[in-house]
């Protein structure tokens, strides 16, 4: 048991581990950034010079992949709480694969936007509508990468038998962050669908 897990007995006023409090604050700040950008999207769209284009259908696959990954990581968390270490490892591994699949689908969406709809980020040929789309989806993809690193770290810890029913802080935080990323994607996708 490392120092982080030992801190679990020293919880803050809400009964949360200090790392959970920090994570919740980070999630809140991330959400506020996206809320600001989506508000900016609406304001800029209403100013004119806004080119409409269809969203790539592959975003549907992205949504399915991120939703499945949330279900699988929740399963892994339940397994960790029951000391089913092998199932925990399998669940984290599958979540990693689904997360990579999500990133690949995003790349394919961006490729489609460039080659099929001439939608670019920045430059002479760019329209603000495309730039906003790339910022929203690209910044989310960056957070997915950070989530995959988080999952990989927890997977390595589980391979060392450091994730189990008496040491669930790391996987619990990982699950919370990953669910946030899934909900954030749903928010962005529905926002883009309704405002395109």
N, C-alpha and C positions, 0 to 999 in steps of 0.2 A: 504494500500500500504506500503510495507516494504522499508527499506533503499536501498536495491539492485534495486528495481524498480524505486525509486526516482532518482537514479543515471542515469537513462536512458536519462534524459535531459542534462546530462553532458557527451557528447560523445567525443571520441578521434578524432584525425585528419582525420581518414577515414570515420567518421560518424558512427562508431560502438561503441556499449556499451563496457566499459572496460572488462566486463566478456566475451564478444564475442571475443575480441582480445586475451585474455588469452586462451580461448578454441581453437581458431585457431592455436595458438602456440603449445598447447598440442597435437592437432591432427597432426600437422606437425611432431612433435618429435616422436609420436607413429608410424607414417608412416615410418619415417626414420629407426626406430628400425626394423620394418618388412622388409623393403627394404634391410637392412644389413643382416638379417637372410636368406632371400631368395637368396641373393648373396653368402652368406656362403654355402648354400645348394648346389648351382651349383658348386662352387669351390671344396667342399668336395666330391661331387658325381664323379667328374672327376679324383679324386685321387685313385679311386678303392675301393675294399672291400665294395661295395654298393649293397645291396639286393633289388631287385625290387619286388613289390607286388601291387596287384590291390587295388585301393581306394574303400572304402565301398560305395555301391550304396545309402546308407542313406544320404550321403553328398548332393545328389540331393534334398532330402526333406529339408535338412538344408537350401539350397539355396532358395527353394520356400518359406520357412517360413520367412527367413530374408527379402526377397523381398516384400512379403505381408505386413510384419510389417512396412517396410518403407512407403508403400502406405497408410497404416492405420494411422500412426502417422502424415503423411502429411495432411491427411483428418482432423485429430483432430486439427492440427495447423490452418487450414483454418476455422474450426468451431470456434476456440477461437477468431480469428480476426473478426468474425461476431457476437460475443457475444452469441454464441450457446453453453452455458456452459455444458448442459447435453450431447450434442454430443461430446464435447471435452473430457468429463469424460469417455464416452463409448469408444471413440477412444484410449485413453491412456490405459484403462483397456484391450482392445483387443490386443494392442501392447504388454502389459506385458505378456499376455497369449501366444502370438506368440513367444516372446523372450524366455519364459520358455520352450516352445516346441522346439525351436532351441537348447537350452542347453541339453534337453533330447535326441534329435537326435544326438548331438555330443557325449554324453555318450554312446549311442548305437553303434556309429561308433567305439569308442575306445574299447568297449567290443568285437565287431566283430574283430578288428585288433588283439587283444590279443588271443581270442579263436579260430579264424578261420585261421589266417595267422601267428600266433606266433610272432607278432611284438610287441616289448616291448620298454619301455623307460629306458635307463640305465641298468646296471647290466651285468652279464656274457653273457646272451643270447641276448643282445641288439645289433642291427646293427645301424650305424649312420643314415641310411635312416629312420628308425622308430623313432629314437630320434628326428630328425628334424621335422618329421610330428607331433609328440606330442607337441613339443615346439611351432610350428606355430599355430596349432589349439587350444592348451591349453591356450596360451597367448591371443589369440583372444577371447576364451570363458571367460577368466577373464575380458576382456574389456566389453563383453556382460553383465556380472554380474554388472559391474559398471554402464553400461547404464540402466539396469533394476532398479537399485537403484535410478538413476537420474529420470527415468520415474515415479517411485513410489512417489518420493518427489513432482514432478510436479502434479501428480494426487491428492495427499493430498492437495496441494495448490489450485487445481481447486475445490475440494470439499468444501473448505473454501471461494470460489468465489474470489480467488486472481489471477486467470488466465482468462483474457478477453481482449477485443480489446485495452484497454489502459494499459494493463500489460502483454505483450507478450515476454518479455526478457527471462524468464525462459523456457517457452515452445519452443521458437525459438532456444535457445541454445541446448535444449534437442533434438529437431528435427535434428539439424545440426550434433550433435554427433552420433545420431542413424543412419542417412544416411551414415556417415563416416564408421560406423561399418559394414553396409550392403555392401558398396562398397569394404571395406577391405576384407570381406569374399569372394566376387566375385573374387577379385585379388588373394587371396590365393588359392581358389578352382581351378581357371583356371591355375594358376602357377603349382599346384600339378598335374593337369591333363596333362599339356604339358610337364612336367619334370619327369614323371613316366614311 
